[in-house]
């Protein structure tokens, strides 16, 4: 069976690799000029802690990878994808992994009359965006305003700060990471950013870019060399919509990740399952792995993912489990603004259904293990999980082999200990190639394995 995948992002690459490993024939259509890479680690490239080669995902040589190739139409009756050059690619199964596309905030002056972005304005969604911003920094930029206080905005702000720029963050909501954490956690993050040298404006919106700087709706004008846009994005659904597939916010799929055409599927950021779209790596990779099994003939269904998101930024430690802003249950919370830590679990029927940890991730491995397994905890256990004693904080407990360490790729401590090196872990398990938040734990486990 020939599977054509439109998109060459992280979900698409995972699907293609898994299908080929199962003997499938796969064509991957990517509109960028670069082979698949880890978008989550772009901020690490900008910061200088990773080089471009380190974020490549790698594909099995059997994958028919076509770069610089844009799909423009789906001809469902003929089972063909039409490309921008008017050639067509036939398929037995078609997978849409088109991801999300940035949306420009309503700021006057971002776009010039000829339709191009103002030379001071930078998007940050692709490797080309990252390279353009890096050139601007290298050329002598000294100040930057980051528009958006979400995960990506904080990563970019911290990366620019590490590069020596004076950074200001503008967030229209009342606190940072408003989509993932509450006001207390957002306040601690703002304080951490200020401690690291950034200036934070919350409850303020940028409204106009002038020669004098970026004008905010509170009357301030921020004089800046660079404006980086990290706020706003939506599922890329235009191709599916033109093909007549059901589209709401995302491309609607069932429990087999199938659209209303039985030969067309969707995964990752562009897909909408049971009314929800996702924006994180673990759900996208889980969908890719499950769809590979389904297309190989297995009877499997997708029921949704319990996601774990990590902030990948030097000096900022954040982990978010599930959807702590909307999850129903009893709340267990420990906050210490003096040291900059905030830990919050939402517990229902003894099980952790969501959580937020800011500034202290010493127990993240154990908490994630209970969350993934839906362990029924005793009445005192949630509180104890948030209050590690001094011995535990100073000497981390050895994780059991079946504890999940890399939530993006679903890799356990035992599998990592069995690897011969850090590079062996990346190659054979994909751990650290998602959000990168497990890198320190992986290094420790490889060391443990070497001395076992």
C-alpha positions as CSV (number, residue, x, y, z in Angstrom):
1,X,0.0,0.0,0.0
2,X,1.3,3.4,-1.0
3,X,0.8,6.1,1.7
4,X,1.3,9.8,0.8
5,X,1.9,12.2,3.7
6,X,1.4,15.9,3.1
7,X,3.7,17.7,5.5
8,X,7.2,16.9,6.7
9,X,7.1,18.0,10.3
10,X,7.6,16.0,13.5
11,X,4.4,14.0,13.3
12,X,4.8,13.3,9.6
13,X,8.4,12.1,10.1
14,X,7.4,9.8,12.9
15,X,4.6,8.3,10.9
16,X,6.8,7.8,7.8
17,X,9.6,6.1,9.8
18,X,7.1,3.8,11.5
19,X,5.3,2.9,8.3
20,X,8.6,2.1,6.5
21,X,9.7,0.0,9.4
22,X,6.6,-2.1,9.0
23,X,7.3,-2.6,5.3
24,X,5.1,0.2,3.9
25,X,5.8,2.5,0.9
26,X,5.7,6.1,1.9
27,X,6.1,9.4,0.0
28,X,6.6,12.5,2.2
29,X,5.8,15.9,0.7
30,X,7.4,18.8,2.5
31,X,7.1,22.4,1.3
32,X,10.3,23.5,3.2
33,X,13.7,23.0,1.7
34,X,15.0,21.3,4.8
35,X,14.6,17.6,5.9
36,X,12.4,17.0,8.9
37,X,13.7,18.7,12.1
38,X,12.6,19.3,15.7
39,X,10.8,22.6,15.8
40,X,10.7,22.6,19.5
41,X,14.5,23.0,19.7
42,X,14.7,26.0,17.3
43,X,15.1,28.2,20.3
44,X,18.1,26.1,21.4
45,X,19.6,26.8,17.9
46,X,19.0,30.5,18.3
47,X,20.4,30.4,21.8
48,X,23.5,28.6,20.5
49,X,23.3,25.5,22.7
50,X,22.4,23.3,19.7
51,X,23.6,23.4,16.1
52,X,21.3,22.8,13.2
53,X,22.6,19.3,12.6
54,X,21.6,18.3,16.1
55,X,17.9,18.9,15.6
56,X,17.5,16.8,12.5
57,X,15.0,14.0,13.0
58,X,16.5,11.6,10.5
59,X,14.5,9.3,8.2
60,X,15.0,5.8,7.0
61,X,16.4,5.9,3.5
62,X,13.4,4.0,2.2
63,X,11.2,7.1,2.7
64,X,10.5,8.9,-0.6
65,X,11.2,12.4,0.7
66,X,10.3,15.3,-1.6
67,X,11.4,18.7,-0.3
68,X,10.3,22.1,-1.6
69,X,7.1,20.4,-2.7
70,X,3.7,22.1,-2.1
71,X,0.4,20.2,-2.4
72,X,-2.3,22.4,-3.8
73,X,-5.3,20.0,-4.4
74,X,-6.6,16.6,-3.4
75,X,-8.4,14.7,-6.2
76,X,-10.3,12.2,-4.0
77,X,-12.0,10.3,-6.8
78,X,-8.7,9.7,-8.7
79,X,-6.8,9.2,-5.4
80,X,-4.2,11.7,-6.4
81,X,-2.5,14.7,-4.8
82,X,-1.8,17.6,-7.2
83,X,1.4,19.6,-6.6
84,X,2.2,23.2,-7.4
85,X,4.0,22.2,-10.6
86,X,0.7,20.5,-11.7
87,X,2.2,17.0,-11.4
88,X,0.2,14.4,-9.4
89,X,1.1,11.8,-6.9
90,X,-1.2,8.8,-6.5
91,X,-2.0,7.3,-3.1
92,X,-3.8,4.4,-1.5
93,X,-3.9,6.2,1.8
94,X,-3.4,9.9,2.3
95,X,-2.3,11.5,5.6
96,X,-2.6,15.2,6.2
97,X,0.0,16.3,8.6
98,X,0.0,20.0,7.6
99,X,0.5,21.3,11.1
100,X,-0.4,24.9,12.1
101,X,0.2,28.2,10.5
102,X,1.0,31.5,12.2
103,X,-1.5,34.3,12.3
104,X,-0.4,37.9,12.3
105,X,-1.6,39.9,15.3
106,X,-3.6,43.0,14.6
107,X,-0.6,45.4,14.8
108,X,-0.5,48.2,12.2
109,X,2.8,48.6,10.4
110,X,3.9,44.9,10.6
111,X,3.5,44.5,6.8
112,X,4.7,46.9,4.2
113,X,2.7,48.0,1.1
114,X,4.4,45.3,-1.0
115,X,3.1,42.6,1.4
116,X,6.4,41.8,3.0
117,X,7.1,41.9,6.7
118,X,8.8,45.1,8.0
119,X,12.6,44.4,8.1
120,X,12.5,44.6,12.0
121,X,9.7,42.1,12.2
122,X,10.4,38.4,12.5
123,X,8.2,35.3,12.7
124,X,9.6,32.2,14.6
125,X,8.0,29.1,13.2
126,X,10.6,27.5,10.9
127,X,14.3,26.9,10.4
128,X,14.4,29.7,7.9
129,X,12.8,32.1,10.4
130,X,15.4,31.0,13.0
131,X,18.2,31.6,10.5
132,X,16.9,35.1,9.6
133,X,16.6,36.1,13.2
134,X,20.0,34.7,14.0
135,X,21.5,36.9,11.2
136,X,19.8,39.9,12.6
137,X,21.3,39.3,16.0
138,X,24.7,38.6,14.6
139,X,24.5,41.8,12.6
140,X,24.4,43.8,15.8
141,X,20.8,44.0,17.1
142,X,20.8,44.9,20.7
143,X,17.2,45.1,21.7
144,X,14.1,42.9,21.0
145,X,10.5,42.8,21.8
146,X,8.8,39.4,21.9
147,X,5.1,39.6,21.2
148,X,3.4,36.7,23.0
149,X,3.9,35.2,26.5
150,X,3.2,31.6,25.7
151,X,5.7,28.7,25.6
152,X,7.3,29.7,22.4
153,X,7.5,33.4,23.4
154,X,9.3,32.5,26.6
155,X,11.7,30.2,24.8
156,X,12.6,32.9,22.3
157,X,12.8,35.6,24.9
158,X,15.2,33.5,27.0
159,X,17.3,32.6,23.9
160,X,17.7,36.2,22.9
161,X,18.6,37.1,26.4
162,X,21.3,34.5,26.5
163,X,22.6,36.0,23.2
164,X,23.1,39.3,25.1
165,X,20.0,41.3,23.9
166,X,17.9,43.4,26.1
167,X,14.5,41.7,25.8
168,X,11.0,42.9,26.5
169,X,8.0,40.5,26.5
170,X,4.5,41.8,25.7
171,X,1.6,39.6,26.6
172,X,-2.0,40.7,26.1
173,X,-3.4,38.4,28.9
174,X,-3.1,39.1,32.6
175,X,-0.2,36.7,33.1
176,X,2.3,34.7,31.2
177,X,1.4,31.2,29.9
178,X,-2.2,32.0,30.4
179,X,-3.4,29.1,28.3
180,X,-1.5,26.5,30.5
181,X,-1.0,27.9,34.1
182,X,-2.8,30.0,36.6
183,X,-2.1,33.6,37.7
184,X,0.3,32.5,40.6
185,X,2.4,30.4,38.3
186,X,2.4,33.1,35.6
187,X,3.5,35.7,38.2
188,X,6.4,33.5,39.3
189,X,7.5,33.1,35.7
190,X,7.4,36.8,35.1
191,X,9.5,37.3,38.2
192,X,12.0,34.7,36.9
193,X,12.2,36.4,33.6
194,X,12.9,39.8,35.2
195,X,15.6,38.1,37.4
196,X,17.2,36.9,34.2
197,X,17.2,40.4,32.7
198,X,14.0,40.6,30.7
199,X,11.2,43.2,31.1
200,X,7.6,41.9,31.1
201,X,4.4,43.7,30.2
202,X,1.2,41.8,30.9
203,X,-2.3,43.0,30.2
204,X,-0.9,45.1,27.4
205,X,-1.2,44.8,23.6
206,X,1.0,46.0,20.8
207,X,-1.1,48.1,18.4
208,X,1.3,49.8,16.0
209,X,4.9,49.7,14.8
210,X,6.3,53.1,13.9
211,X,9.8,54.4,13.3
212,X,10.0,55.3,17.0
213,X,9.2,51.7,18.1
214,X,6.4,49.4,19.0
215,X,3.4,51.2,20.5
216,X,1.4,49.5,23.2
217,X,-2.2,50.2,24.1
218,X,-1.2,51.4,27.6
219,X,0.7,54.4,26.0
220,X,4.2,53.0,26.2
221,X,6.4,53.0,23.1
222,X,9.1,50.4,23.1
223,X,12.2,51.4,21.2
224,X,13.6,48.2,19.7
225,X,15.8,46.7,16.9
226,X,13.7,43.6,16.5
227,X,10.0,42.6,16.9
228,X,9.5,38.8,17.2
229,X,6.0,37.4,16.7
230,X,5.2,34.3,18.7
231,X,1.5,34.8,19.4
232,X,-1.2,33.3,17.4
233,X,-1.5,30.2,15.2
234,X,-4.3,28.0,13.8
235,X,-4.5,24.5,12.3
236,X,-3.6,24.5,8.6
237,X,-6.8,23.2,7.0
238,X,-7.0,24.9,3.6
239,X,-6.1,21.8,1.6
240,X,-8.7,19.7,3.4
241,X,-11.3,22.4,3.1
242,X,-10.8,22.6,-0.7
243,X,-11.1,18.9,-0.9
244,X,-14.5,19.0,0.7
245,X,-13.5,17.3,3.9
246,X,-15.2,18.2,7.2
247,X,-13.3,21.0,8.8
248,X,-14.2,22.9,12.0
249,X,-11.3,24.4,13.9
250,X,-9.2,21.5,12.6
251,X,-9.6,18.6,10.2
252,X,-12.2,16.4,11.9
253,X,-11.1,12.8,12.5
254,X,-12.6,9.8,14.2
255,X,-11.1,7.3,16.6
256,X,-9.0,5.9,13.8
257,X,-7.8,9.3,12.8
258,X,-9.8,9.1,9.6
259,X,-11.6,12.0,8.0
260,X,-15.0,11.6,6.4
261,X,-13.1,10.1,3.4
262,X,-12.1,6.6,4.5
263,X,-8.8,6.8,2.6
264,X,-7.8,10.2,4.0
265,X,-6.4,10.7,7.6
266,X,-5.1,13.6,9.6
267,X,-2.6,13.8,12.5
268,X,-0.9,16.4,14.6
269,X,-1.7,20.1,15.0
270,X,-4.1,20.1,12.0
271,X,-6.3,17.4,13.3
272,X,-9.4,17.8,15.5
273,X,-10.4,14.7,17.5
274,X,-13.5,14.7,19.7
275,X,-13.7,18.4,19.4
276,X,-10.1,19.1,20.5
277,X,-6.9,20.1,18.6
278,X,-3.5,19.7,20.1
279,X,-0.4,21.8,19.9
280,X,2.2,19.6,21.6
281,X,4.6,16.9,20.5
282,X,3.4,13.9,22.6
283,X,-0.1,13.8,21.2
284,X,1.2,14.2,17.6
285,X,3.7,11.4,18.0
286,X,1.2,9.2,19.7
287,X,-1.2,9.7,16.8
288,X,1.5,9.0,14.3
289,X,2.5,5.7,16.0
290,X,-1.1,4.6,16.3
291,X,-1.9,5.5,12.7
292,X,1.1,3.5,11.5
293,X,-0.2,0.5,13.3
294,X,-3.7,1.0,11.9
295,X,-2.4,1.4,8.3
296,X,-0.4,-1.8,8.8
297,X,-3.6,-3.7,9.5
298,X,-3.8,-3.6,13.3
299,X,-7.1,-3.0,15.1
300,X,-6.3,0.1,17.2
301,X,-8.3,3.2,18.2
302,X,-7.2,6.6,19.4
303,X,-9.1,7.8,22.5
304,X,-7.1,11.0,23.2
305,X,-3.8,11.7,24.9
306,X,-2.8,12.8,28.4
307,X,-0.2,15.4,27.4
308,X,2.9,16.6,29.2
309,X,4.4,19.9,28.0
310,X,7.8,21.2,29.1
311,X,9.3,24.6,28.7
312,X,12.7,24.4,27.0
313,X,14.5,27.5,28.1
314,X,17.7,28.1,30.1
315,X,16.9,29.2,33.6
316,X,13.1,28.6,33.4
317,X,11.7,25.3,34.6
318,X,8.0,24.6,33.8
319,X,6.0,21.4,33.3
320,X,2.3,21.2,32.5
321,X,0.3,18.0,32.7
322,X,-3.0,17.8,30.9
323,X,-5.2,20.9,31.0
324,X,-4.9,22.3,34.6
325,X,-6.9,25.4,33.7
326,X,-10.1,23.5,33.0
327,X,-9.7,20.1,34.6
328,X,-12.3,19.3,37.3
329,X,-11.2,17.9,40.7
330,X,-9.7,18.7,44.0
331,X,-6.7,21.0,43.9
332,X,-3.5,20.4,45.9
333,X,-1.2,23.4,45.8
334,X,2.2,24.5,47.2
335,X,3.6,28.0,46.4
336,X,6.8,29.6,47.5
337,X,7.2,32.9,45.7
338,X,10.3,33.7,47.7
339,X,12.3,30.9,46.0
340,X,10.1,31.1,42.8
341,X,8.3,27.7,42.9
342,X,4.7,26.9,42.3
343,X,3.4,23.3,42.3
344,X,-0.3,22.4,41.7
345,X,-2.0,19.1,41.1
346,X,-5.7,18.5,40.2
347,X,-6.8,15.2,41.6
348,X,-10.1,13.4,40.9
349,X,-11.0,10.0,42.5
350,X,-7.5,9.8,43.8
351,X,-5.9,10.1,40.3
352,X,-3.8,13.1,39.0
353,X,-5.7,14.5,36.0
354,X,-3.7,17.7,35.6
355,X,-0.8,19.6,37.1
356,X,1.5,22.6,36.9
357,X,5.1,22.7,38.2
358,X,7.1,25.9,38.0
359,X,10.6,26.4,39.4
360,X,11.0,22.9,41.0
361,X,10.9,19.9,38.8
362,X,12.6,17.5,41.2
363,X,9.6,15.2,41.4
364,X,8.5,15.5,37.7
365,X,9.5,12.0,36.8
366,X,7.5,10.4,39.6
367,X,4.5,12.7,39.2
368,X,4.4,12.0,35.4
369,X,4.5,8.3,36.1
370,X,1.5,8.5,38.4
371,X,-0.3,10.7,35.8
372,X,0.4,8.4,32.9
373,X,-0.6,5.3,34.8
374,X,-3.6,6.9,36.5
375,X,-2.4,5.6,39.8
376,X,-4.9,5.8,42.6
377,X,-3.1,7.7,45.3
378,X,-3.8,7.8,49.0
379,X,-5.2,10.9,50.7
380,X,-1.8,12.2,51.8
381,X,0.2,11.2,48.7
382,X,-0.6,14.2,46.4
383,X,0.6,16.6,49.0
384,X,3.8,14.6,49.7
385,X,4.5,14.6,46.0
386,X,4.6,18.4,46.1
387,X,6.8,18.5,49.2
388,X,10.0,16.5,48.6
389,X,12.1,16.3,51.7
390,X,15.7,17.6,51.7
391,X,17.2,14.3,51.2
392,X,15.1,13.6,48.2
393,X,15.8,17.0,46.7
394,X,19.5,16.7,47.2
395,X,19.8,13.1,46.1
396,X,17.2,12.1,43.5
397,X,15.6,8.7,44.0
398,X,16.4,6.0,41.4
399,X,13.6,5.8,38.9
400,X,12.2,2.3,38.4
401,X,12.9,0.8,34.9
402,X,9.2,1.1,33.9
403,X,8.9,4.8,34.8
404,X,8.4,7.0,31.7
405,X,11.1,9.6,31.3
406,X,10.5,11.0,27.8
407,X,6.8,11.7,27.5
408,X,7.2,12.8,23.9
409,X,8.4,9.5,22.7
410,X,7.0,7.3,25.5
411,X,10.5,6.0,26.6
412,X,11.1,4.4,30.0
413,X,14.1,4.6,32.3
414,X,14.9,1.0,31.7
415,X,15.2,1.5,27.9
416,X,17.5,4.5,28.4
417,X,19.7,2.7,30.9
418,X,20.1,-0.1,28.3
419,X,21.6,2.3,25.8
420,X,25.4,2.6,25.4
421,X,25.5,6.4,25.0
422,X,23.5,9.6,24.8
423,X,23.6,9.4,21.0
424,X,22.5,5.8,21.1
425,X,19.4,6.9,23.2
426,X,18.5,9.6,20.5
427,X,18.9,7.1,17.7
428,X,17.2,4.1,19.1
429,X,14.5,5.5,21.3
430,X,13.9,9.1,20.1
431,X,14.2,10.3,23.7
432,X,15.3,14.0,23.9
433,X,14.3,14.6,20.3
434,X,10.9,16.0,21.3
435,X,10.6,19.0,23.7
436,X,14.1,18.3,25.0
437,X,13.0,18.6,28.6
438,X,14.2,15.1,29.5
439,X,17.8,15.7,28.4
440,X,19.3,16.0,31.9
441,X,17.4,12.9,33.2
442,X,18.6,10.9,30.1
443,X,22.2,11.9,30.8
444,X,21.9,10.7,34.4
445,X,20.3,7.4,33.3
446,X,22.9,6.7,30.7
447,X,25.6,7.2,33.4
448,X,23.7,4.9,35.7
449,X,23.5,2.3,33.0
450,X,27.2,2.5,32.3
451,X,28.0,1.9,36.0
452,X,25.4,-0.9,36.6
